[in-house]
């Protein structure tokens, strides 16, 4: 009895009909205008306790669900797909993996897309108050480093944290070729700031009571406001006045004095690394990225308190200004979203800051 492979070969030789699979017509990718990048959601995308994503889903009509098994969780978009929402997951690793997977997804065309990262953060009380919103021009990585335990550092060192390939803290020159820092398009960032700087972010008795404790920090005692300020991305949730000093010095070092540390979060260098490489591949335009971080908590203790006392009260969904900071992210970010959509005839080809 002939085996099946030999029988098929014989039929082919005698001219038996051959049935080939027909190619499936490729769908035209959806040209996305704006991607909203959130980092976490507590439960469902709508209808329960909100995380960073929920207000965008509910208020911007992101009702269409796109299965996304190669990313952190399913995508959501409006009806025509022009506004797309993604949740990266917490940390630089998940953010980088999710954004790379999204940028290579053949269902979408991101070549003219704007990317709006909008999430909560710790904030330096020297610069801003709870629920304030900061547009970053610089995003600096807080993980790429050498480290010596504080009990073993030389007496004349302020920190045991050293830049990669350096022998002492803040040894020049600073470098960014391994992802230590990213600079966004300054004109675009300035446009977003000018558009939103007068946004009323509201106030609550709860956050007022918290900020009143920060005597000697006039910006911390202001009602919430919009500002420009740079972001430090680190996988470790650090806290306290000594770490705050390190953050300011670290951002200043890696931006050669041009950046000012204001907010601390965990993901944005991962997001920007993937977008940079996707730009190299012609998949995205990395000059169209905006990073907005809103203050859910102060990054250090109030005068008279310890870092432990301050940190133990700051937990996810129980931050000093958790809901107000989510509100600020949408209030400020949505103004930029709708300005881009309303001006799309121009902004599809020309960045707003280049013409305004």
QUICORJO-V40740 format. One record per backbone hydrogen bond with DSSP energy under -1.0 kcal/mol. NH is the residue of the N-H (numbers start at 0). CO is the residue of the C=O. E is the energy in kcal/mol with one decimal. If there is no record, write none. Layout:
nh & co & e
NH & CO & E
NH & CO & E
This chain:
nh & co & e
6 & 2 & -2.2
7 & 3 & -2.4
8 & 4 & -2.0
9 & 5 & -2.1
10 & 6 & -2.3
11 & 7 & -2.0
12 & 8 & -1.7
13 & 9 & -1.6
14 & 11 & -1.1
15 & 10 & -3.0
29 & 106 & -2.5
31 & 108 & -1.9
32 & 81 & -2.1
33 & 81 & -2.1
34 & 113 & -2.9
35 & 83 & -2.9
36 & 115 & -2.7
37 & 85 & -2.9
51 & 39 & -1.3
56 & 52 & -1.8
57 & 53 & -2.7
58 & 54 & -2.5
59 & 55 & -1.8
61 & 56 & -1.6
62 & 60 & -2.0
63 & 76 & -2.5
65 & 74 & -2.2
70 & 67 & -1.8
74 & 65 & -2.1
75 & 84 & -1.9
76 & 63 & -2.1
77 & 82 & -1.7
83 & 33 & -2.4
84 & 75 & -4.0
85 & 35 & -2.5
87 & 37 & -2.4
88 & 38 & -1.2
94 & 90 & -2.2
95 & 91 & -2.7
96 & 92 & -2.3
97 & 93 & -2.7
98 & 94 & -2.5
99 & 95 & -2.1
100 & 96 & -2.3
101 & 97 & -2.4
102 & 98 & -2.8
103 & 99 & -1.4
104 & 101 & -1.6
107 & 104 & -1.7
108 & 29 & -3.4
112 & 109 & -1.3
113 & 32 & -2.7
114 & 287 & -2.6
115 & 34 & -3.1
116 & 289 & -3.0
117 & 36 & -2.4
118 & 291 & -2.1
120 & 293 & -2.1
121 & 263 & -2.3
122 & 296 & -1.8
123 & 261 & -2.4
126 & 123 & -2.1
127 & 123 & -1.9
130 & 294 & -3.0
131 & 128 & -1.8
132 & 224 & -2.0
133 & 292 & -3.0
134 & 226 & -2.4
135 & 290 & -2.4
138 & 181 & -2.6
139 & 230 & -2.7
140 & 179 & -3.0
141 & 232 & -3.5
144 & 142 & -1.2
145 & 161 & -3.0
147 & 159 & -2.4
151 & 148 & -2.5
156 & 153 & -1.8
161 & 145 & -2.7
165 & 162 & -1.7
170 & 167 & -1.4
178 & 175 & -1.7
181 & 138 & -2.3
183 & 136 & -3.3
188 & 184 & -2.4
189 & 185 & -2.4
190 & 186 & -2.1
191 & 187 & -2.4
192 & 188 & -2.4
193 & 189 & -2.8
194 & 190 & -2.3
195 & 191 & -1.4
196 & 192 & -1.8
198 & 195 & -2.3
207 & 203 & -1.9
208 & 204 & -2.2
209 & 205 & -1.6
210 & 206 & -2.5
211 & 207 & -1.9
212 & 209 & -1.0
213 & 210 & -1.7
214 & 212 & -1.7
216 & 213 & -1.7
220 & 216 & -1.2
226 & 132 & -2.6
228 & 134 & -2.3
229 & 259 & -2.5
230 & 137 & -2.1
231 & 262 & -2.4
232 & 139 & -3.2
233 & 264 & -2.5
237 & 235 & -1.3
239 & 298 & -2.1
243 & 239 & -2.3
244 & 240 & -1.9
245 & 241 & -2.0
246 & 242 & -2.7
247 & 243 & -2.2
248 & 244 & -2.2
249 & 245 & -3.0
250 & 246 & -2.4
251 & 247 & -2.0
252 & 248 & -2.5
253 & 249 & -2.4
254 & 250 & -1.2
255 & 252 & -1.2
256 & 251 & -3.3
257 & 254 & -1.6
261 & 229 & -2.7
262 & 229 & -2.2
263 & 121 & -2.1
264 & 231 & -2.3
269 & 266 & -1.2
270 & 266 & -1.7
271 & 267 & -2.4
272 & 268 & -2.1
273 & 269 & -1.9
274 & 270 & -2.2
275 & 271 & -2.2
276 & 272 & -2.0
277 & 273 & -2.5
278 & 274 & -2.0
279 & 275 & -1.8
280 & 276 & -1.3
281 & 278 & -1.7
282 & 277 & -2.8
287 & 284 & -2.1
289 & 114 & -3.0
291 & 116 & -3.1
292 & 133 & -2.3
293 & 118 & -2.2
294 & 131 & -2.5
295 & 120 & -2.6
296 & 120 & -1.1
298 & 122 & -2.4
304 & 301 & -2.2
309 & 305 & -2.0
310 & 306 & -2.9
311 & 307 & -2.4
313 & 310 & -2.3
317 & 314 & -3.0
320 & 295 & -3.0
321 & 318 & -1.4
324 & 320 & -2.5
325 & 321 & -1.8
326 & 322 & -2.5
327 & 323 & -2.4
328 & 324 & -2.1
329 & 325 & -1.7
330 & 326 & -3.0
331 & 327 & -2.6
332 & 328 & -2.0
333 & 329 & -2.6
335 & 331 & -1.1
336 & 332 & -2.5
337 & 333 & -2.6
338 & 334 & -1.6
339 & 335 & -2.4
340 & 336 & -2.1
341 & 337 & -2.7
342 & 338 & -1.7
343 & 340 & -1.3
345 & 342 & -1.7
346 & 342 & -3.0
347 & 343 & -2.2
348 & 345 & -1.2
349 & 345 & -2.0
353 & 350 & -1.7
354 & 351 & -1.6
355 & 351 & -1.7
